[in-house]
Amino acid sequence: MEHLYTEDSIKTLDWREHIRKRPGMYIGKLGDGSSPDDGIYVLIKEVMDNSIDEYMMGFGKEIILEISEKEVRVRDFGRGIPLGKLLDVASKMNTGAKYDSKTFQKSVGLNGVGIKAVNALSTHFTITSFRDNRYKRITFAEGNLVTEEPEQPTSERNGTEVIFRPDEKMFGHFHFIPEYIEAMVRNYTYLNSGLTIRFNDQVFISKNGLLDLLNDNLSEPPLYPIIHLKGNDLEIAVTHNTEYGEDYYSFVNGQHTTQGGTHLQAFKEAYVKTIREFYKKDFDASDIRGSIVAAISIRIQEPVFESQTKTKLGSKDMWDGGPSVNKFVNDFLKNHLDNYLHKHPETADILLKKILENEKERKAISGVQKLAKERARKASLHNKKLRDCRIHLTDNDERRLETTLFITEGDSASGSITKSRDVNTQAVFSLKGKPLNTYGLTKKIVYENEEFNLLQAALNIEDGLDNLRYNNIVIATDADVDGMHIRLLMITFFLQFFPELVKKGHLYILQTPLFRVRNKNKTIYCYDEKEKEAALKELGSNAEITRFKGLGEISPDEFKHFIGKDIRLEPVRLRKEDVVHELLDFYMGKNTTERQDFIIENLRIEEDIVEEEV
């Protein structure tokens, strides 16, 4: 069939239609709430950012965030939006006060887009402004105006209130994970000392900024007291621990830049340069930064981000005509960090010892590392373990946050996923049998073990997460004893050698259905007994029930339902109280008696349900 290119082919979408048709341009991926970068959290952030900007300008010391029954309410006590412009602010693109640099200096939201995206992607959106003893309220549905109430007198304090409910037609059967929202709220308070945020029944406030951030995120005592440095437009906190890898928290104008950017790269380079000059020795950069835990917060006039979601800074200069970000950070560290180490020789001694330990281990594995890299390079040319996708996290593509690597067991499971996947964003890595238990081993094993070496190369994480190729790493195993064991072994591998991958929310377990319930008219896939009982009620007592025992039993046509837009992922999360080495020692170490007692005390017996007809 010939596709005609005529005047009728040219379409003009209004602002709400464009956002709903291309949500990835505005909020990254949609998601169902399983991942911290899913769209429902970006919606909350877009509203909160406006309230934070008010606080940064000196108005309103408290923000209320309430979430219940999938409805979000944000109330600040800033100046309130000018009532005559409330409709425009909520529904006209490129409209806002952030274009006036005198009103909002060093703000996050500069494009006048954020709150309009929340409006368009919500089934219900109400915005109310309280200003100078008067208020105005406007309600929308999917971006369409529903009611615009006239101005009324009020005794309420100045400020803005936004209430919205994300649209399930866009986000599916989403759910909020409180820990993700709490982490967002905590970050706001770390970056705005003195600000109080009330999230449901909890109150969050920080007095010590990034020092509090590191203390709250360290699961074990650091090797030396946290170095906390503050200056105009720049704050840094840094220490080392005993874990592998590098762990960074970076922020620009209060925005958590999870993908880093020019400011984080400047910090890494400046830190290495300062340490080399202090010790007067040309240490390898990886030895200096190995096991580092650091946070950097910088404030820039009119920052340029690489996308609307503002997760990576692209700005090269602090302000128009000002110093480069690189020079600004370098000069700060050269002065303040060097002074700190001279004044605290005990810290300098501990840091030197850690650098030398890193150097010793690196040299011990350098030979096998070189061979492993060459083996991985050759294998990548005809790597049967990896079936790659076309888009990667490192690409400047609106779907990059959807990029996923499924780690599967056996050929049948990997075959089903490979045939069902989206070849643009979903890749498959196939394990052969059970992987090695890596607890207690050194990183040398990552290079000596072929599967681990190839997996590391596929993820591109040997030198940290800067060039991570997939946003989501998903362990996809059978829901039987062997499958559970493989999950544990893979989680152990990541926690042992790449803990930041888990801490940054990249690791998941794929949830696949346990049952298929169907009659002649409809098929329902059920993930637990409760869903199965509900399906039986809907389809009737003559419905056929199939129990899936393994991923290989699920046909590729069926698998499309489980790894598409309705994919269910269980995030692998660490709580603050979880000490990694203690967790690994208990579950994967040699404390056989203690572990046996734990298993017996927590034993749960389930019937093995076979295919049957009811």
Order of alpha helices (4+ residues) and beta strands (2+ residues): alpha-alpha-alpha-beta-beta-alpha-alpha-beta-beta-beta-beta-beta-alpha-alpha-beta-beta-alpha-beta-beta-beta-beta-alpha-alpha-beta-alpha-alpha-beta-beta-alpha-beta-alpha-alpha-beta-alpha-alpha-beta-beta-beta-alpha-beta-alpha-beta-alpha-alpha-beta
